[in-house]
Amino acid sequence: MKRLNVLRLIVFGAMVVLGHGVGVLASNMNVDDVVGRVDDRYAKTQDLQGEFTQETIIEGFETGFKSSGRFYLKKPGLLRWDYLEPSKEIIYVDGDEVMMYVPEHQQVVKGTLTQIAASKGPLALLLGVGKLSKQFTVLESPEASSDSPKIPDLTLIPKPDGDTAPTIKKILLQLFPDSYLIQTITIFEMSGNISRVHFDHIQVNQGLATNLLKFTLPPDVVVVDFPSF
C-alpha cells in the first residue's frame, strides 16, 4: 500500500508544520535567530488545521503518486490526516498509536509511531517535547526561491539518532511570503524517494475539539497490524 510507505514522511512533514506555525522571519535574521523564533512559536501553537496536496515520487517509478485532503493537529500528540482524493483514507495518531482507516476496504491498519517513524525526531515534536534545533541542523537553502528573496527557504538535516541508520537525507521548507506559514515541504529520502506536500488555508489555534482527532473503531471492520519495514 503506497500510503503506508509514505506515512513516515507524513509524520515528518506534519510535525515540521506544527513546529513552525506562524513564523516571524526577517531579512536581517540569521539561521540561529530563525530557529529560536521557530521553537518559540511552536511552544505557543496548540492546534493547526488546513488543506494539503501531496506528490510522492518512488525511486524506480516513472510517475508520481498524487493525493489531496485535510489535516488536523492538536498538542500534545494528536494528528488526523484525511486523504480525500483520489480515494478516502484517514490516518489517526494518538501519542504512539497509529490507526489507518480505509473505508472502501472496511479495514483498519494499526501500528505505533515508534515503529513507523523514520527517526525519533518527529515523535518528540508530536509529543510536544522536542525543539527543532535539537532534531535538525538548519541551513538556509542554497536553492532558495527567487520569488521572495526576503524570506529564506530552509533546509533541515536530521541529526544522528544513535546507531539508527538515517533514512531521511534532508527536508526543504518554503514559506508563504505574506504570512510566513509553511507553503511546501519537500522530503528527500536516502533511498531516492521524494515526497512533496503543499499546504493551503492553514488555521492556527482555533480550539480544535479533541474528539475530532480521536478514532472510534467502526463496526464490521478488519483490523490488521502495520507491516514491518
C-alpha positions in Angstrom: 0.0 0.0 0.0 1.7 3.2 -1.2 0.3 5.4 1.5 1.7 3.2 4.2 5.1 3.5 2.6 4.9 7.3 2.9 3.4 7.6 6.3 6.8 8.1 7.9 7.2 11.1 5.5 3.8 12.5 6.5 4.8 12.4 10.2 8.0 14.4 9.3 6.1 16.9 7.3 3.2 17.4 9.7 5.5 17.9 12.7 7.6 20.4 10.9 4.4 22.4 10.0 3.3 22.3 13.7 6.7 23.3 14.7 6.6 26.5 12.6 3.1 27.7 12.8 3.2 31.4 12.0 6.8 32.5 11.5 8.5 35.8 12.3 11.3 35.7 9.8 13.0 38.9 8.7 15.6 39.6 6.0 18.3 40.5 8.6 17.9 37.4 10.7 20.4 34.6 10.6 19.6 30.9 10.8 20.1 30.7 14.6 17.6 33.6 15.1 15.1 31.8 12.9 15.4 28.5 14.7 14.9 30.3 18.1 11.8 32.0 16.8 10.5 28.8 15.3 10.9 26.9 18.6 9.2 29.8 20.5 6.3 29.8 18.1 5.9 26.0 18.4 5.6 26.3 22.2 2.7 28.7 21.6 0.9 26.6 19.0 -1.8 24.3 20.4 -3.6 23.2 17.3 -3.4 23.5 13.5 -5.6 22.6 10.5 -5.6 23.1 6.8 -5.6 21.6 3.3 -2.8 19.7 1.6 -1.8 18.3 -1.8 0.9 15.6 -1.8 3.1 14.1 -4.5 5.3 11.1 -3.8 7.9 10.0 -6.3 9.1 6.5 -5.6 12.6 5.6 -6.9 12.3 3.4 -9.9 8.8 4.5 -10.9 8.2 6.8 -13.8 5.1 8.6 -12.4 4.4 10.0 -9.0 1.6 9.3 -6.7 -0.7 12.3 -6.1 -3.3 12.9 -3.4 -5.0 15.7 -1.5 -7.1 16.3 1.6 -7.2 17.9 5.0 -5.1 17.7 8.1 -5.7 18.4 11.8 -3.1 18.6 14.6 -3.5 19.2 18.3 -1.0 19.1 21.1 0.0 17.0 22.8 0.3 14.1 20.4 -2.8 14.1 18.2 -2.8 14.1 14.4 -5.5 13.4 11.9 -4.5 13.2 8.2 -7.5 12.9 5.8 -6.9 11.7 2.2 -10.0 12.8 0.2 -8.7 12.3 -3.4 -8.2 10.1 -5.3 -9.7 7.8 -2.6 -10.7 8.2 1.1 -8.3 7.1 3.8 -7.8 8.6 7.2 -4.7 8.4 9.4 -5.0 9.0 13.2 -2.0 9.4 15.5 -2.7 9.4 19.2 0.5 9.5 21.2 2.5 6.5 20.0 -0.6 4.8 18.5 -1.3 4.9 14.7 -4.5 3.8 13.1 -5.1 4.0 9.3 -8.8 3.6 8.3 -9.6 2.6 4.7 -13.4 2.8 4.4 -13.5 1.3 0.9 -11.8 -1.9 2.2 -13.5 -1.9 5.6 -10.0 -2.2 7.1 -8.0 -0.6 9.8 -4.2 -0.9 9.9 -2.7 -0.3 13.3 0.8 0.3 14.5 3.0 2.5 16.6 4.6 5.8 15.7 7.9 4.5 17.2 7.7 1.6 14.8 6.8 3.7 11.8 8.6 7.0 12.2 11.9 7.4 10.3 13.6 8.8 13.4 12.7 9.8 16.9 12.7 13.5 15.9 9.1 13.7 14.7 7.9 11.6 17.6 9.4 14.1 20.1 7.9 17.1 18.3 4.5 15.4 18.1 4.5 14.7 21.8 5.4 18.4 22.5 8.9 17.8 24.0 11.2 18.4 21.0 12.9 21.5 19.7 13.7 22.0 16.1 17.4 22.8 16.7 17.8 19.5 18.7 16.3 17.3 15.9 17.7 19.0 12.9 20.7 21.1 11.6 19.0 24.1 9.9 20.6 25.8 7.0 19.5 28.5 4.5 18.8 26.7 1.3 21.2 27.4 -1.5 18.4 26.7 -4.0 16.2 29.4 -2.4 13.3 30.7 -4.4 13.8 34.0 -6.2 10.1 34.8 -5.8 10.5 36.0 -2.3 14.1 37.0 -1.6 13.4 38.4 1.9 12.1 35.0 3.2 14.7 32.3 3.1 13.9 28.8 2.1 15.3 26.5 4.8 17.0 23.1 4.7 16.6 20.7 7.6 19.3 18.0 8.0 18.2 15.3 10.5 20.8 14.9 13.3 22.2 11.4 14.1 19.9 9.2 16.1 22.2 6.9 18.0 23.1 3.8 16.0 20.0 4.1 13.8 20.8 4.5 10.1 19.3 7.7 8.7 16.5 7.3 6.2 15.9 11.0 5.5 18.6 12.9 3.7 17.1 16.4 4.0 13.9 18.4 4.2 13.3 21.6 2.2 10.9 24.2 3.5 9.3 27.0 1.5 7.2 29.8 3.2 4.2 31.9 2.2 5.6 35.4 1.6 2.6 37.2 3.1 2.0 35.1 6.3 5.3 33.2 6.7 3.3 29.9 7.1 4.8 26.8 5.6 3.8 26.6 1.9 5.7 23.5 0.8 7.7 20.7 2.4 9.9 18.5 0.2 11.4 15.5 1.9 14.3 13.6 0.3 14.9 10.1 1.4 18.3 8.3 1.3 16.6 5.7 -1.0 16.0 8.4 -3.6 12.2 8.7 -2.9 10.9 12.3 -2.8 7.7 13.4 -1.1 6.4 16.9 -1.6 3.5 18.3 0.5 1.9 21.7 -0.4 -0.3 23.4 2.3 -3.1 25.9 1.9 -5.8 27.6 4.0 -3.9 27.0 7.3 -5.5 28.0 10.6 -3.7 28.2 13.9 -5.1 27.8 17.4 -8.8 27.6 16.5 -9.6 25.4 19.5 -9.9 22.1 17.7 -12.2 19.6 19.6 -10.2 16.6 20.8 -12.9 14.2 19.7 -12.3 15.3 16.0 -8.9 13.7 16.3 -9.9 10.6 18.2 -10.6 7.4 16.3 -13.6 5.2 17.1 -13.4 1.8 15.6 -16.4 1.3 13.2 -18.3 -2.0 13.4 -17.6 -4.8 10.9 -14.0 -3.7 10.0 -11.0 -5.9 9.8 -8.0 -4.8 11.9 -4.5 -5.8 10.8 -1.0 -4.9 12.0 1.2 -2.4 10.3 3.8 -4.2 8.2 7.4 -4.2 9.3 9.9 -2.2 7.2 
